[in-house]
Amino acid sequence: MKKYIVMALLSAGFLSSCGEYNKVLKSTDYEYKYEAAKAYFAKGQSSRAATILEELIPILKGTTNGEESLYMLGMTYYNQGDYVTASHYFNTYYTTYPRGTYTELARFYSGKALYLDTPEPRLDQSSTYKAIQELQMFMEYFPTSDRKELAQNMIFELQDKLVEKEYLSAKLYYDLGSYSGNAVYSSTGNNYLAAIVTAQNVLKEYPYTKMREDLSILILRAKYHMAKESVLEKRDDRMRETVDEYYAFKNEFPESKYMKEVEDIFADVSKYVSTDEEE
């Protein structure tokens, strides 16, 4: 019996809450609506708060309550996981109120919202570049912010995502191999060369990436296979380039997980060219 009484009371409370919400929506008292939106926001009822705030923003624009309402609207969408819309409103806030009370927070959360919305590395990374830009702007405007380190760490993670995207592209070129599928072909524009160029460009742009070893071994592999499949007049030079790449890799990653493969490549290349170790 006690259980049914509790359930009835909860239902009554829910209906009362719904009734109050409908009353707020129908009201023409904007101060009352503003206070209700703040109350719903404080309770974590972001959807209800957002609905009311959407109506209030154009009415309260230019007022103290309008400034707070715009920031709060961004947070309601952020809390609901609608990060693109949240970033839009945060962006609108700091553009409208460049010296506003919540400008630092708006710039930070605009970047963080986009960071949380970025896709996996295999997909288009346009939004990742946008998130990096937004976070960098936050750091420029607020270099002493307590959130600066958080923003920097997010940028590092986003850059790792861009590196992985390019690594996957380089690996795809490598996996495709030569165009012709036989040992005699022109190297101009071949897939191994594309893999090398792509990986080298990533290392130039992000020299401290955590994927440096994986990119470096991919370059060595591609140079090795390109040399093996080259026409005779180009083979010797490319074998020597592979030897140079071997030494560079070994010096940088002496304890590499790829060391057995690296030594096997060197042993095979040594059959074609004389090396310092043989002299």
N, C-alpha and C positions, 0 to 999 in steps of 0.2 A: 504494500500500500504506500509506504514511504517513497519507494522508487517512482511510482506513478505521480505522486505529488511533486517530486523534484523535476520530473520530465515536463509536467504541466507548467511549472514555474519558469523553466527554461524556454518553453515554447512561447509563453506569454511575454517574456523578456525579448525574445527574437521578434515577435510581432510588433511589440512596442518600439523596438529599434527600427524596424522597417517603416513603421508609421511615422516615426520622427524624421527619418531620412526623406520620405516622400514630402513631408511638411517643409523640410529645408529646400527641396527642389522647387516647390511651388511658390516659395516665399519671394517677395520683392524687396525684402529688407537685406541689403547687401552686406551690412555690418554683421547681421545675424548669420548670414551664409558664410562669411569669412571666418567667424569664430567657430562655426560648425565644421568647416573644412579643416581648421587647425585641430579640432578635437578628434575628427576621424583620422587625421594624419598621425596624431599622437598615439592613437589606439592601434595603429598599424593597418587601418582600413584604407589602403592606398587607392583602391579603385573608386570608392565613394568620394574620397577627397579630391581625386583628379577630376571627376565629373563636375563637381562644384567649382573647382578652381578654373577649369576651362572656360566656364561662363564668366567668372569674375575678372580674369586677366585683362580683357579690353576695357572693362568698366573701371578698374582700380589703377590702370596704367598711370604712372607718374606720381603716385602716392606712396607713402611708406608701406602701407599694406600691399600695394601693388608689387613693390619690389620683393617683399617676403613671399607673396603668393607665387610669383614667377619661379623663384628658387625652389619653393616647396613643391610646385608642380613637377619640376624636373626630378626631384627626389621621389615623388610618388611613382613615376614611371621607372625610375632606377630600381626602386624596391620591388616592383612587379616584374623586373627582368626584361622590360622593353628598353634596351640600352640605346638603340638608335634614336628613339623619340626622346629619351632622357637627355642624351647628348645635345640634341637639337634645342631643347629648352634651356639647358645650361649655357649653350652658346648664345642663345637669345638674351639670356640674363646678363652675361658679362659684356655683351655688345651694347645692350641698353643701359647698363649700369657699370661702366668701366671702373668706377671707384666705389662700387656698392659695398654694403656690409658683407655680402656673401660671395664677392667676386673671386677670392682665392679658392674657396670651396667649389664654386661653379666651374672654374677652369680645371681644377683637379678632377672633379667627378665627370666632367665632359670627356677628358682623356681616359679615365678609368672605365667609363661606360663603353667607349669604343674598344678599349683593350679587352674587355669581357666579351665583346661581340665578334671578335676576330675569328675567322674560320680556321680549319685545319690546314697544314702546309700545302697539301695537294691542290687546294682550291685557289681561286683568284685572291690575291693579297692586297687589293686596292685599299680595303678598309684598314689593313694593318699599317700601311704607310700613313693613312689619315690619323690613326691612333697615335703613332709615333710623333707626328707633327704636333698634335694637340698637347701631348705630354711635354714635348720640348718647349712649346710656348708657355706652358705653366711654369716650367723651371726658369725660363727667361724672365717672366714677370715677377716671380716670387722665389728668387735664388736662396733666400734664407728660411724658406718654409719648412716646418716640421715634416711635411709630406714629400720633401724633395727626394729623399732616399727611396721612398716607395715608388715615386714616379720614375726614377732612374732604373730601378730594378725591373719595372714593367717594360721600359724601353729595351733593356737587355733581352728580356724574354721575347719581345716582339721581333727584335733583330735576329734572334736565334730561329724564329719561325721563317723569316725571310731567307736565311741561310739554308735552312732545310729544304725550302721550296726550290732554291737554285741547285742544291745538291741533288735533289730528285731529278731535276732537268738534266744535269750533267750525267747522272747515272743512266738515264734513259738513252742519251746519246751513246754512252759507252755500250750499253746492252744491245743497241741496234747494230753496232759494229760497222763494217765497211758496207758501202752501197752494193758492191757487186757480189760479195760473198765468196770471192776467190782471191788468190794471192797477188794478182796483177791488176792494179787500178791506180788512178791518179788520186793523190792525197788531198787535192784542192777541195775544201768543203766537206771532206768525209766526216763521219760521225765521231770518230776517235778525236779528231782535231777539235770538233765542236765541244766535246766533253772536256778536253784540256782547257780550252779558252774559257768556257763557262766556269769551271772550277777555279782557275787562276784569277778570274775577275772577282769572284766571291772572296777569295783570300786577300786580294788587294783592298777591297772595300771593308771587310770585317776581319782584320788580321788576328784578332784575339778570340775568334769564335771557338766554342767548345767542340765544333765539328772539324777543326783544322786537320787533325790526323786522318779522318775519313776522306776529306777532300784531297789531301796529299797522296794517299794511297791510290785514289782514283786517277789522279794525274799520272802517277808512275805506271799503273796498269795500262792506261790508254796510250802512253808513249811507247810502252813495250809492244803492245799489239799493233800499233801503227807501224813501228819499225819492222816487226816480223812480216807484215803484209805489204810492205813497200816494194816498189820496183827496185831492181838491183842497184841502179845508179844512186838511189837515195837511201838505201838500207844502212850503209856504214855510218853515215852522219846521224841517222836516227837512232842507231844502236848506241852511239857515243852519247847522244842526248839522254838516252835511257840510263846509261851508266852515271851520268852527272846527276840525274834525278834520284837514282838509287843512293848515292852518297849524301845528297841533301836530306833525303828522308831519314836515312840511318843516323845522321848527325843530330837531327832535330828530335827523333823519336827512338832513342836507343833501346828502350824497353817496350817497343810497340807490340800490340797483340797481333800485328800483321807481319812480324819479323820473319817467320818461316817462309811465307809467300814472297817477301821481299828478297830473301837470300836465294830462293829458287829462281826468281826472275834474273838476279845478278849472275847466277851460275849459267843460265842459258845464254844470256847476252854475252858472257865472256867467251863463248865459243865463236863469236863473230868478230869481236874486237879485242885487242890487247888492253889490259887494265893495269893500273898501278900495282895491284896486288900480285900480278903475275910477273912484273918486272923486277 
